[in-house]
């Protein structure tokens, strides 16, 4: 009998709400299908868990980010109650970083995938072994110890295009009528709020621009897609790569709109003009702090704030709408630094700005710093939520002071005519 697999993206009520297609699972679904494996996929932020018949599956694959641990534990209990013989596999950032600990945090799981799963998960489903020797697959042995071997690096240009339609159960398309595209995985920069875990989860690789162009054309020809979101950490990583993609698009007369994220030091007027020619709808730039010392010595982001301001102004003059990301509560900054960041954010010529409280996720330099110095006020990382709480108290500020300043940002901006998003973190400039 053929193996039958179900992929699940857990429901999360704040911060990591994912109503659009979970691209990682869409890649996984495409790889399973390519191997001839039956697969269904559900995003539990929009799909009903109770409507899924787990008795008909042999494997269930669950995405597990750090804030998802408690939710995934509950899902495992419900799934095993329906089908005790079904094998539960977890993957994602949390089991990649805490590959051993995840078996204690989630005692009902059968396997954990460390790193990317397009090859290892497929091999696991096809295998008839209870303790397979597959790179990237970990399991608990009879003696209670966790065993497994490191994953192998994937050539991402050889993967099938992600199967995004598998998540369309009648509710996704109407809410998010665009398709996510990932031109690269990972990020070569070493900002303390992301690295080193990002390099562990997804080492930096750039797809061939011909491959990305092919995916765009495929989505247009197959589904009539007219809007895309490049979900790379930074787009583009290389100017020469973007120019080549641009030439392919113009040569084949393909038209679409898109949005993307980018570092200010990767942008110049040439790139902005290409973005405009390709009909960009929004360009998001991570600034994080309005204090150069914090950028250089604390975040290790290494961008120039004056140059960043100029990039926003260049984008405005080019006719591109921009969005700026900021964070407060960074270990190493002061309350005065937060005031300066708010001042910088209000002055930067962006159509919208976003504030989050720094959350020291496991695997980042800030997590190591906060645990080493006793800065954490919450030890259960599954409770972390960057949009509602601050989990750090240092010798320069308390978590309550950061939360108070977060509310001050709201009152300051709304009193000056900025409008607020539903979750409270994004502010739109008065037109």
N, C-alpha and C positions, 0 to 999 in steps of 0.2 A: 504493500500500500504506500502511495506517495505521502511524504511528510507535508503536513499543513501547518502554516505559520501565521501568527497574528502579531502585528506591530502596534504598540501603544505609546502615545505621547500623553503623560499624565496631566490631569487638571491642576491648575495652580491659580489661586484667586487674586494674587497681587504680585507686581513686579515682573514675573516671567509669564504673564498671560500670553498664550500663543494661539491666536484664533486663525492665523494663516497656516500654510502648509509647513510642517516640520521638515526642512530640507534634508537633514541627515537621515531621517527615516525614509524619505522619498528615494534617496540614493540606495539605501539598503533594500527597499522593495524592488527597485529595478534590478539590482544584482541577484536577488532571489528569483525573480521571474526569468532572468537570463539563464539561470541554472535549471530552469524547469520546475521550480518549487512553487506550489500554490501559496499565495499570500493575500491577506487582507490587512488593512491599516486604518487606525482610528486616532483622531485627535480628541481627547476627552474634554477639551475646553469647549468643544462644539458638538461632539457626538455623545450618545447615551451609553454608558458602560453597561447598564442593565440589559440593553438590547443585543449584546454580543453573546453568542453561544460558544463558550470556551470548551465544551465537550468535543467539538469537532476539530480542535487543533492539537498538534503534537508539541509545538513550541510557541512561546510568547516572548517577544523582545520588547523591553521597556527602556525608554530613555530615563536616565537618572542624573539630574543635576543636584547639587548640594541641597537646595531648598526643597527638593522633591522627595527626600528620603522617607519622611513620615507618610506621605501620600503613597509612595511606591510600596511601603510595608503593608499598608492597608489593602492596596490592590492585590498584592501577592496572596494575602489571606483569603480574599474573595475568590480569586482565580483557582487556588488550590482546593478550596471548598467545593467548587463546581467540578473540577477535574484534577484529582490528586496525582495522577500519573503524568500530567502535562509538565514539560520542562520550562522553567522560567529563566530567562537570560537578561541581564541588565548591562547597559552600556552607556557611554557618555562621560562627561568630565569627572564626576564624582568617583565612579568605580575605576576610572583610569588612574586617578591620583591615589585613591585609597583601595587598591585592588585586594589587599588582604583584609582590611577592616570591614569592607562591605559585606563580607559573609557573616560577621557578627551583627552588623546593623540591620541586615536583611536576611534572617536565618532561613527563610523559605526559598531563596533563590537556588538554582542548580548550577548556573554558570555566570561568570562575569567576563565581558570583553574589554580588554585594555587597549585603548586607542581606537583607530578606525576599524569598522566592522564589516566592510563590504566583501572582504575575502574570508576573514576568519569566521564570521557568523554563518556564511553560506556553507563553508566546510563543516562547521559544527552540525548544521541541520542535516547535511548529507551523510554525516558519519553515523555508524551504528555502534560506536564505542561510548561507554558511560564515562570514561576518563581518557578523552582523546588527546593526542600530542599535536595540537594545532597552535601555531604562533598566535598569541593574543588571547587565547581562551584559558580561563582559570576556573578551578573547581576545588571542592573540599574532598580530600582523600578519606579513606576509612579511618585513618588515625587522627582525623580532625584537622590536619594541617592543610593549608591552601597550596595547591600546586599549579603550575602553568609556565609558559615561556613568553619572552617579549614578542611583540608584534613586529611584522615586517612592514617596511615603507611601501605605500601604494603609489603606483603611477596613476595619478588622478585623471590624466588625459585618456586613459584606456577604460575608464569606467563608463557604463551605460548612462545615458541621460537620466536624471532623477524622474521617477514616476510620480508626478504630482497629482495626477487625476485619481489615483487610488484613494486619496483622502476626500474626494468630493462626494459626500453622501447627501448632497442637496442643500448644504448650509455654508460651505466654504466659499464657493464661487461668488455668491451674492455679497459676502462681506469683504472679500479680498480678491477683486478681479484683476490680479496681476500674478506674475510668476517670478519667483526668486531665482537668481542665477548666482553661482559662486565661481568667480574667475580664478580665485586662488584660495588656498587653505593656509591657516596659520598666520603669523605675523613676525617679521624679522626684527622688530623693535623690542626694547627691553624695559618697557614701563613697569614700575613696581606694582601697579594695581592689576596687571594681567600676567606678567611672566613670573616664574618659569612655566606655569601650568599650561599655557597655551601652546608652547613648543612641545610639551609632552603629549597633549591631546591631539594636536594637529601640527606637525612640523611644517615649516613654510615651503610651499610649492606653488608654482604658477602654471596654470593650464596653457596649452598652446592656443593662441588667439584664433586659429582656424577651428579648433574644437568648440570654443565659446561661440564663435560666429555660427557654427553648425547647429548648436543648441538653440540659439535665437531663431534661426531660420526654421528649424524643426517645429518649435512651439508656434511660430506664426502660421506655417503651412498646415499644421495638424489641428490647432485650436483657435487660429485667428487671433493670437495674442498680440496686444498692442501696447502693453505696459509691463515693464520689468523692474525688479529691484535687485541691484547688485549688493549682495549681503557680505562681501569681503570685509575683513577688518579694516583694510585700507584699499581704495580703488582710485587710480591704478597703482600697482607696485612699481611699474616701469613705464616711463613716458614712451619709449620706443615701441613697447607692446601695445599701448593704446593707439598710437599712430597707425600701426599695422591693422588693428581691429577696425579703426575708423575707415581706412582705405578699403577694406573688404566690404564694409557696410555700404559705403557710398558707391562702390563699383557695382554692387548688386541691387542698388536702389531699394534697400530695406528701410522702413520707417517705423519708429516706435518712440515711446517715452520711457524714462527710467529715473530712479533715484539711487544714490550711493553714499558711502562714507569715505572720507579722505583725511589724511594728515595735511596740515597747512604747508609743511616743508616739501611735500610731494607735488604741490600745485604751482602752476605759473600761468601766465596769460595764454600761452598756446594751448595748454590743457583745458583751461576754462572755455576757450573758444570752441574747441572740439566738443566739450560737454554741451555747449549751447547749440551747436550744429546738430547734435544728436538728440536735441529736445529734452534736456534734463528738467525734471520737475522740482527736485530738491537736492541740495548738496549739504550733507551733515559733516561737520568738522569737530573733532574732539579737541577742545582747548584745555579743559579741566580746571585750571587755576588762572587767576589774573595777576599772579605774583611770579616774577621771573625766578626768584630764589626757589620757590616751591616747585616750579616746572623743572628746574635743573637739579637741585640738590635733594628734593624729597620724592617727587614722582619719577625722576630720571626720564622724562619725556623728551627733553632736549629739542624743543621748538622755541623760536624767538617770538615773543608776544607782539612786538612792533610789526614784524613781518607778517604774523598771523592776522593782525588787524588790517594790514594792507591787502591780504588775500581776500578777506571778507569784502573790502571795498572794491577790489577788482571784480569780484563775482557780481556785486550789485551793479556796477557799471556795465558788465557784460550781459546783464538781464537774467541772472541766475538767483533764485531764491535759496537762502542758506539757513541752516539750523546749527546752533552751537551747543555743545555739551560741556557741562561744568560739574564739579563735585566739591563737597565741603566735608569737614571732619577727617582730614588726612593727617595721620600721625606725622608730626614735624611742622605743621602749620599752626597758626595762632588765630584767635578770634578776629584780630585786626586783619590778618590775611584773608579771612572769609569776607570781611567788609570790602576789601580791595577787589576781590573776585566778583562780588555783586556789582560793584561800580564799573568794572571792566565789561561785565556781561551786558549791562544796560547801554553802554556806549558802543559796543561792537555792532556794526551795521548788518545784523542778521534779522530775518523775519521772525524767527522763533528761537528761544533759548530753553535749555533743560537743566535742571539741578537734581542731583542725587546725593545722598549721604554715602561716603565711601564705606564699602563693605569689604572687610579683609577675607576674601574667599580662600578656603584651603588650597595650598599650592602656590599662592602668590607671595611675593617678598613681604608684603604688609602683614599677611597672616603670621609668617615666621617672626616678624618684628613684634607684633602685638602679643603673641603667645610668649615670646621670650622676655618681654618687659612687663607682662601682666596687665596689658592695656584692655584686654577683652572683658566686657561686662556680661557677655552671654557665651557660654561654652558650647551650647548645642547649635552647631552651624546650620542645622536644618531649619532653624527659626529665623535665619538672616533674611532681611527684606530691605533693600536699599532705598525704597521709596517711603518707608514708614518709620524706621527706627535707626538710631545710631548705636553701634555696638562697641564703640571705642571711647575710653576715657584716658587722657594723657596728662602730663604735667602742665600742658598748655590749655586744655579745655576738658570739660566733662561731656559725657554723652547727652545729658540734659541740655547743656548750653548749645550743643550742635542742633538738637531737635528744636530748640527755641529759635535759633537763627534760621533754620529751615522755614519755620512759620513766618519769621520776619521777612524773608524773601517774598513770600506770597503777599503779605500785606503791603509791602513796599511797591511791588510791581503792579498789583491790581489797583492800588490807589493812584497810580500814574497812567491807568488806562490799558494796561496789558490784560489780556484775557487768559483764563486758566484752562488746562485740559482736564478731562474727567478724573484722571488719577492724581492730579495736582502737581506733577513734576515738570510739565511743559507750559511755557508762556509764550503768547503770540503778541507781537508788537502792535500797538494801536496804529491803524492805517490812516 
